[in-house]
Amino acid sequence: MAVPATLRFFTMDYLVYHPKREISEIGNLKIYHDSFSDNQDPYLWNDQFLHSFCHITQLRVEPNNILFWVSGDTYPNFTKLLCDCVFVIDSKEYWENANQIQLTDLIVDNEQSFDHHYKWVNPPFNQHLFKRRRRYTLKADSVKSFQPQRRNGELIDLIPFFEQQGISTETLINSISRNKSGKKSMNSRPFKLTPEQSQKLYDYLTVNSAIKIKGKDIKLKHPNRKEKENYAHNNGYSKCGVKC
């Protein structure tokens, strides 16, 4: 789980704040996810969770770093930080073109992830365009990454954990949701975690989550999913799922 020592100085683990999640109840699962009306990021409906857009320019990460995605009950003065995704980075894959992507690009996992996640950088959406930066997608470790839930399907509040670590809610608010003058920040900022804090938080969520939803559990259950044959893997597979 630890980041190699040669990279530890340059990379960080983070608490990443984003808007309150929407909820889909599918069978016996309650899934907390990004809105379907926009780019879905992080994208959970895939074997490997995906992250390409929100806050990505604020992160210094490499494989094995961890992103803990959270949302609050109110902004900026939250009293809860509900964790909806533990994202252990497996790979960091650069795009050929920072502001355009095709279904046939090798980085694209399948048509479903292209429709729901990748294509939103393309016209007519033109979301999160870069001027000079190289764009990359972070792909999560499919085994170590999960959505942590209590037995009743509720997300886990991280405020008690941070209080145990000596980090007050006020400290978190000042770092995440207020600017230097103490006023509400229009955009939240990722909160940096030390390797020790990150490992303790990962262990805390592992122990306290009675339910761990992984990509493999929901990849075929997206409410807007097309017919199965339309989502065969595009890397050398036909729509029937047979290797070409």
Residue pairs with C-beta under 8 A, 6 or more apart in sequence:
1 64
1 66
1 88
1 144
1 199
1 202
2 64
2 195
2 199
3 11
3 13
3 62
3 64
3 65
3 195
4 64
7 62
8 195
10 60
10 62
11 60
11 61
11 62
11 65
12 59
12 60
12 61
12 65
12 192
12 193
13 61
13 65
13 66
13 67
13 68
13 192
13 193
13 194
13 195
13 197
13 198
14 59
14 61
14 65
14 66
14 67
14 68
14 190
14 191
14 192
14 193
15 68
15 70
15 81
15 158
15 172
15 176
15 190
15 191
15 193
16 54
16 55
16 59
16 67
16 68
16 69
16 70
16 190
16 191
17 70
17 71
17 72
17 81
17 176
17 177
17 188
17 189
17 190
17 191
18 34
18 54
18 55
18 69
18 70
18 71
18 188
19 71
20 71
20 72
21 32
21 33
21 34
21 71
21 84
21 155
22 32
22 33
22 34
22 35
22 36
23 30
23 31
23 32
23 33
24 30
24 31
24 33
24 223
25 31
26 218
26 221
26 223
27 221
29 213
29 217
29 218
29 221
30 149
30 153
31 44
31 147
31 213
31 218
31 221
32 84
32 147
32 155
33 40
33 44
33 45
33 84
34 40
34 41
34 42
34 43
36 116
36 223
36 224
38 120
38 127
39 52
39 53
39 116
39 117
39 120
39 121
39 125
39 127
39 128
40 116
40 117
41 50
41 51
41 52
41 53
41 54
41 117
42 49
42 50
42 51
42 54
42 67
42 69
42 85
42 87
42 140
43 49
43 50
43 51
43 113
43 116
43 117
44 85
44 147
44 213
44 215
44 218
45 112
45 113
45 116
45 215
45 218
45 219
45 221
45 222
45 225
46 109
46 110
46 112
46 113
46 117
46 215
46 219
47 109
47 142
47 215
47 216
47 219
48 90
48 109
48 139
48 140
48 141
48 142
48 145
48 215
49 85
49 87
49 139
49 140
49 142
49 145
49 215
50 109
50 113
50 117
50 137
50 138
50 139
50 140
51 67
51 87
51 137
51 138
51 140
52 117
52 118
52 121
52 128
52 135
52 136
52 137
52 138
53 120
53 121
53 127
53 128
54 128
55 188
55 190
56 136
56 138
57 133
58 189
58 190
59 67
59 190
61 67
61 89
61 92
61 138
62 89
62 92
63 89
63 90
63 91
63 92
64 88
64 89
65 88
65 89
66 86
66 87
66 88
66 89
66 193
66 198
66 202
67 85
67 87
67 89
67 138
68 83
68 85
68 86
68 87
68 158
68 193
68 198
68 201
68 205
69 83
69 84
69 85
69 86
69 87
70 81
70 82
70 83
70 84
70 158
71 81
71 82
71 84
72 78
72 79
72 80
72 81
72 82
72 177
73 79
73 80
73 82
75 177
75 184
75 188
76 173
76 176
76 177
76 178
76 184
76 185
77 173
77 177
78 169
78 172
78 173
78 177
79 159
79 169
80 157
80 159
81 157
81 158
81 159
81 162
81 172
82 155
82 156
82 157
82 158
83 148
83 155
83 156
83 157
83 158
83 205
84 147
84 155
85 145
85 146
85 147
86 144
86 145
86 146
86 147
86 148
86 202
86 205
87 138
87 140
87 145
88 140
88 141
88 144
88 145
88 202
89 138
89 139
89 140
89 141
90 139
90 140
90 141
90 142
91 138
91 139
92 136
92 137
92 138
92 139
93 107
93 136
93 137
93 138
93 139
94 134
94 135
94 136
95 101
95 105
95 107
95 134
95 135
95 136
95 137
96 105
98 129
98 130
98 133
98 134
98 135
99 121
99 126
99 129
99 130
99 135
100 121
100 122
101 107
101 108
101 114
101 118
101 119
101 121
101 122
102 108
103 111
103 114
103 119
103 234
104 234
106 235
107 118
107 137
108 114
108 118
108 234
109 233
110 231
110 232
110 233
110 234
111 226
111 230
111 231
111 232
111 234
112 219
112 222
112 225
112 226
112 231
114 234
115 226
116 222
116 224
118 137
119 125
120 127
120 128
121 127
121 128
121 129
121 135
140 215
142 214
142 215
142 216
143 214
145 214
145 215
146 209
146 212
146 213
146 214
147 212
147 213
147 214
148 155
148 156
148 205
148 206
148 208
148 209
148 211
148 212
149 155
149 156
149 209
149 210
149 211
149 212
149 213
150 156
150 208
150 209
150 210
150 211
151 210
151 211
153 211
156 205
156 208
156 209
158 201
159 169
159 172
161 200
161 201
161 204
162 168
162 169
162 172
163 169
165 197
165 200
172 191
174 182
175 189
175 191
176 188
176 189
176 190
176 191
177 184
177 185
177 188
177 189
178 184
178 185
179 185
193 201
206 212
220 228
225 231
229 239
229 240
229 241
230 239
232 238
232 239
232 240
232 241
233 241
236 243
236 244
237 243
237 244
238 244
